[in-house]
Amino acid sequence: MGGSEDRLDLPSNILRKIRNAKSASVLTGAGVSAESGIPTFRGAGGIWEKYDFTKLATPQGFKEDPRLVWEWYQLRQKEIKKAKPNAAHITIVDMEDHFPRFSVLTQNIDGMHSRAGSRNVVELHGSIWRMRCERDGLMIQDDDPVTEIPPMCQCGSILRPDVVWFGEQLSPDVVDEASRVANESEVMFVVGTSAVVYPAAALPAITKNAGGLVIEINLEPTDITSYADASLFGPAGEMLPALWNAAVRIPKAL
Ligand code: BV8
């Protein structure tokens, strides 16, 4: 049984396009952090199998029970704090050093790309390490889990996680930046996302429609698979390093 390199049945013209691209991006979902031990939302053992997202990841749920929501985020903060970036996060840092223009577009709020060393990270859905006051706009960044549940603002309001919940709009600036990146990407790698949550899931189609390559890495097919130029099925921590080795190692002359 060969390693993941053997599962890399990528034609050399695709590998060459990847290596020679001047602008590239990666869209990541919870699957890129799975091998760091951070649970995904869907699929076996997923968060939504245990928790009701309407109670924990919507503004209504927070309004009804801010304490319950903060207990859930504090639990996730503690899990994430213990986690380490994995080989997929590290490979994405190497990619950023290779391409003249490169952006990480992540749906994840765990901060793992920045911890791995990625510099140009667009957090589409916010960050678990930031909280804000909806009354006076106070924003607090803290790399440690909250200690007070719920955390209070000096104005007396309850602080909320600075994340985008279901039914909430993404920041227009973030949407503009992500759409611009997708439109300009000669290659977009789509790693570890079920591609069911919009508008993030629409980004690879923007790259495709603009004539860019879409390369998917996942354990199983998604809606992206139908139009991706290549889909590599296997763990991101194995497939992404194997893909990257093959792309940058391919002889320049060919
Ligand atoms: C909005 C932050 C509009 C919080 C999250 C059409 C257009 C626009 C909106 C909608 C629409 N249809 C429906 C909507 C509403 C909704 C939506 O998309 N719902 C879905 C469920 C149908 N979208 C929204 O509400 C968005 N807002 O559009 O507002 C609007 C307009 C006007 C006025 C008001 C509003 C906001 C969505 C953001 C929600 N916030 N997270 C938090 O994290 O606590 S979503 C959360 O779930 C993530 O951020 C992520 O986006 C999503 C999960 O997706 P994934 O990251 O892909 O994770 P998942 O577990 O699903 O999949 C993991 C994948 O990895 C799997 O495929 C698995 O096979 C793979 N995998 C596992 N292990 C590995 C692996 N792959 C490789 N290697 C491994 N080892």
Residues whose N, C-alpha, C, O or C-beta is under 5 A from the ligand:
A	BS01	BV8	G29 A30 G31 A34 E35 T40 F41 R42 G43 A57 Q107 N108 I109 H125 V163 V164 W165 F166 G167 E168 Q169 G192 T193 S194 A195 V196 V197 Y198 P199 I217 N218 L219 E220 G234 P235 A236
